Structure formats: C-alpha cells, structure tokens
Amino acid sequence: MTNEVPLSSPAADGFDPYRRRGAGQRVLSSTRAKPLILVVEDSAIVVDQYRYWLETTYQIEDIGHGRGALGKIMRLRPALIILDWQLVAPPDAPSARPMSGRDVLAAIKRSPLRNIPVMMLTSRDGIFDHLGAKIARADAYLTKPVKEDELRRTIQRLLAVARPVEGVPSLGGF
C-alpha cells in the first residue's frame, strides 16, 4: 500500500530536495489515469527532482537499488523506466554486490518485459558508456545533469512508440 501526501502539503507545493518522500509514496491528484514511470535511482535528491518535474503528468514510483527494481517492475508493469547506471546494494543487504543499472537493463531486455521502454539516465558520459547502453538495448541514453525539457521530450518520444506488455510471468531468475 502506498502512502499518500495531500496536495496541500509543503512537499507538494514546491520542490524541497531535503524532504524525501518514501519509495512508493505519491501525491494525490486527479482521478484520470496517468502513465506510470518507475525511477530506479539511488540519489533521493535526484528522485525528488524528477518527481517534482513529472508528477503532474505521470505517476512516479521509485526504488534505489537494482535487485528490488526487478520485483517492482514485475508488480507495477510501468509504462517507462528511468534507470541509473550506478546503483548501490539494497539496504537490507549492504554487503551484497550491487546490481548495476546495466544488469537491470539486461534482465529486462531478456524477459517478456522487453517492450517497456528503458531510459538510461546517468552521469557516465564516455563513448564506451553510450556504446554499452546501446548494445544492452537501452531505448534512450541521457546524461546528468539533465534539463527538464529534455527529459520530458525523451519520455514523450518513448511513450509514443511503446508497445503494451501482456501477462508477464517472470524476469528470468531475478
């Protein structure tokens, strides 16, 4: 069950990078259906910035590590995934090897979820990083810091060509 924050709360009125909304928490809004975007990012400030920019148009869910992301993708079947390349280990297993964004991308693209568009949004800007994401079949690759209009345009482009995901049994062992 997600926690909901009324629209009159200070967090809903303006961007506050120091007030973290919990994973799965979203602002109450109108009843019209909004496409769901899952943000897989370990920086709370970055997640809150994306949420501030996008929550009027999209439902935003987030998770800060790769291993939990796979289960959340299975449950939520988001319309789009924004995925950071460098992720930390899950909080319940800090000594575990972190599952990178590239690992998450590979698992998605090998599964029945492969039609969900995945945008890599990362600080890695080398030629081999771009090439690696392309080989792993990222649908878009943006580097941080990203501007709001560039993020919105890329999301709109990806959602315009996205194909629906039918019944999804598993993510192949993850």
ZAMARGU-4260 file (C-alpha; in steps of 0.2 Angstrom, whole numbers, plus 5000, padded with zeros to 4 digits):
<rodrens>
0) 5000/5000/5000 | 5007/5017/4995 | 5007/5032/5007 | 4998/5047/5000 | 5003/5065/5003
5) 4988/5078/5002 | 4991/5091/4988 | 4991/5105/5002 | 5007/5098/5010 | 5023/5108/5009
10) 5031/5094/4998 | 5018/5095/4985 | 5018/5114/4984 | 5036/5116/4979 | 5052/5106/4977
15) 5061/5103/4993 | 5077/5092/4990 | 5079/5089/5008 | 5062/5081/5012 | 5062/5064/5005
20) 5046/5055/5001 | 5047/5037/5004 | 5048/5024/4990 | 5031/5021/4983 | 5024/5037/4990
25) 5014/5049/4979 | 5004/5065/4979 | 4986/5063/4977 | 4980/5070/4961 | 4965/5070/4949
30) 4957/5053/4945 | 4962/5052/4927 | 4974/5039/4923 | 4992/5044/4921 | 5006/5033/4914
35) 5017/5026/4927 | 5036/5029/4927 | 5047/5019/4938 | 5063/5028/4943 | 5077/5017/4948
40) 5089/5029/4956 | 5099/5029/4972 | 5100/5048/4975 | 5085/5054/4985 | 5088/5072/4978
45) 5088/5066/4960 | 5072/5056/4963 | 5063/5071/4971 | 5069/5082/4957 | 5062/5070/4943
50) 5046/5068/4954 | 5044/5087/4955 | 5046/5089/4936 | 5035/5075/4931 | 5021/5071/4944
55) 5008/5082/4937 | 5009/5072/4920 | 5014/5055/4926 | 5013/5043/4941 | 5030/5041/4949
60) 5036/5027/4959 | 5054/5024/4964 | 5067/5012/4971 | 5085/5015/4975 | 5093/4998/4970
65) 5093/4986/4956 | 5088/4970/4965 | 5072/4977/4971 | 5069/4986/4955 | 5066/4969/4946
70) 5052/4964/4958 | 5044/4981/4957 | 5044/4981/4938 | 5035/4964/4938 | 5022/4971/4951
75) 5019/4988/4943 | 5022/4985/4924 | 5027/5003/4922 | 5024/5012/4905 | 5043/5018/4906
80) 5058/5015/4917 | 5071/5028/4921 | 5087/5019/4926 | 5103/5025/4933 | 5119/5015/4928
85) 5127/5015/4945 | 5117/5009/4959 | 5120/5004/4977 | 5117/4987/4986 | 5100/4985/4994
90) 5098/4992/5012 | 5094/4975/5019 | 5110/4968/5012 | 5123/4982/5011 | 5137/4969/5009
95) 5129/4961/4993 | 5136/4965/4976 | 5125/4979/4969 | 5116/4975/4953 | 5120/4989/4941
100) 5108/4998/4930 | 5116/4989/4915 | 5112/4972/4924 | 5094/4978/4927 | 5093/4983/4909
105) 5100/4966/4903 | 5087/4957/4914 | 5073/4967/4907 | 5078/4965/4889 | 5079/4946/4891
110) 5062/4945/4898 | 5044/4947/4892 | 5045/4965/4899 | 5057/4969/4885 | 5044/4981/4877
115) 5044/4993/4892 | 5055/5007/4886 | 5070/5010/4897 | 5079/5027/4898 | 5097/5026/4905
120) 5100/5042/4914 | 5117/5043/4922 | 5132/5053/4925 | 5143/5041/4914 | 5146/5051/4898
125) 5160/5041/4890 | 5159/5034/4872 | 5160/5016/4879 | 5146/5020/4891 | 5135/5026/4877
130) 5140/5011/4866 | 5137/4999/4881 | 5120/5005/4884 | 5116/5004/4865 | 5122/4986/4865
135) 5112/4982/4880 | 5097/4989/4871 | 5093/5005/4881 | 5079/5014/4872 | 5087/5031/4876
140) 5103/5037/4885 | 5104/5054/4894 | 5117/5061/4905 | 5116/5071/4921 | 5113/5084/4924
145) 5098/5083/4913 | 5086/5098/4909 | 5068/5096/4912 | 5063/5099/4894 | 5075/5086/4888
150) 5068/5073/4900 | 5050/5077/4896 | 5053/5076/4877 | 5063/5060/4878 | 5049/5052/4889
155) 5035/5058/4877 | 5045/5051/4862 | 5047/5034/4871 | 5029/5033/4876 | 5023/5037/4859
160) 5031/5022/4852 | 5030/5010/4866 | 5021/4993/4864 | 5010/4986/4878 | 5016/4972/4889
165) 5004/4957/4891 | 5004/4945/4905 | 5021/4944/4912 | 5026/4928/4921 | 5044/4931/4927
170) 5060/4940/4925 | 5071/4925/4921 | 5078/4921/4938 | 5079/4938/4946
</rodrens>
